[in-house]
Amino acid sequence: MVIGVIFIDTANGMEHEVYKELEKDLADKKPDTPHLTSLHPIFGEHDMGCIARANDYEQLGRYVVDRVRAIEGVISTRIYTGTELPTDKVPNSSVSIIKD
């Protein structure tokens, strides 16, 4: 399982519409499909941030390109990727694990 922290920039006045569209993905948590685990409006450089989970990096990339960037009002995205690490296997770990 891989994790993507996605920052989204929207067109002026489109924040609410983009948020409402992405909210639909919070409910769609099918195990074999990418889905959002959290979605937040933020203030600063970006308009909103979300965390997505997928089976692999390719699936996560397709989700961002085919789903998130296709939403009307999305201007740009920035994604940081990671993976779940079993903390019991990482010595001296202080890794936070994102769970559904």
C-alpha atoms as one frame of an Amber mdcrd trajectory, in Angstrom:
protein
   0.000   0.000   0.000   1.307   3.450  -0.904   0.241   6.829   0.378   0.077
  10.144  -1.421  -0.157  13.507   0.288  -1.732  15.694  -2.391  -1.843  19.487
  -2.362  -4.369  21.039  -4.723  -4.624  24.533  -6.179  -8.005  25.632  -7.507
  -9.293  28.457  -9.647 -10.595  31.440  -7.676 -14.090  30.749  -6.430 -13.961
  27.011  -7.253 -12.713  25.750  -3.887 -16.143  24.638  -2.671 -17.004  22.802
  -5.899 -13.667  20.959  -5.981 -13.999  20.042  -2.305 -17.545  18.704  -2.798
 -16.396  16.585  -5.750 -13.448  15.122  -3.828 -15.676  14.438  -0.820 -17.271
  11.673  -2.896 -13.926   9.837  -2.873 -13.833   9.757   0.939 -16.751   7.338
   0.966 -15.324   5.091  -1.773 -12.899   2.922   0.197 -12.840  -0.227  -1.899
  -9.663  -2.212  -1.142  -8.428  -2.511  -4.723  -9.097   1.059  -5.821  -7.362
   4.291  -4.855  -9.306   6.376  -2.373  -8.987   9.364  -0.087  -8.582   8.891
   3.648  -8.754  12.602   4.485  -9.518  15.916   2.808  -8.931  19.368   4.278
  -9.272  22.959   3.100  -6.012  24.710   3.979  -4.722  28.255   3.980  -1.411
  29.268   2.483   0.301  28.191  -0.696  -2.371  25.624  -1.622  -6.160  25.535
  -1.342  -6.645  22.017  -0.022  -4.761  18.937   0.984  -5.728  15.285   1.017
  -4.266  11.885   1.705  -4.854   9.080  -0.774  -4.098   5.370  -0.576  -3.471
   3.029  -3.491  -1.991  -0.404  -4.126   1.102   0.931  -5.910   2.696   4.136
  -7.209   1.341   3.659 -10.721  -2.236   3.391  -9.440  -1.729   6.444  -7.237
  -0.344   8.445 -10.165  -3.286   7.456 -12.354  -5.677   8.522  -9.612  -4.109
  11.981  -9.412  -3.937  12.475 -13.188  -7.207  10.826 -14.229  -9.395  11.787
 -11.268  -8.086  14.755  -9.293  -6.673  16.806 -12.170  -9.794  16.122 -14.253
 -12.052  17.933 -11.765 -13.262  21.254 -13.106 -11.565  24.039 -11.177  -8.355
  22.172 -10.320  -5.417  24.213 -11.611  -2.500  22.159 -10.303  -1.521  19.397
  -7.911   1.591  18.542  -5.984   2.013  15.048  -4.591   4.409  13.596  -2.066
   4.487   9.831  -1.892   5.279   7.368   0.827   4.543   3.857   1.923   3.296
   2.147   5.030   6.096   0.771   7.150   5.546  -1.843   9.817   6.986  -0.079
  12.870   7.837  -3.363  14.520  10.321  -4.055  11.680  12.039  -0.651  11.790
  14.528  -0.335  14.673  14.241   2.862  16.759  11.273   3.930  14.663   9.154
   6.944  15.385   7.328   6.562  12.073   3.688   7.593  12.089   1.481   5.234
  10.154  -1.597   6.594   8.383  -4.501   4.220   8.855  -8.051   4.247   7.529
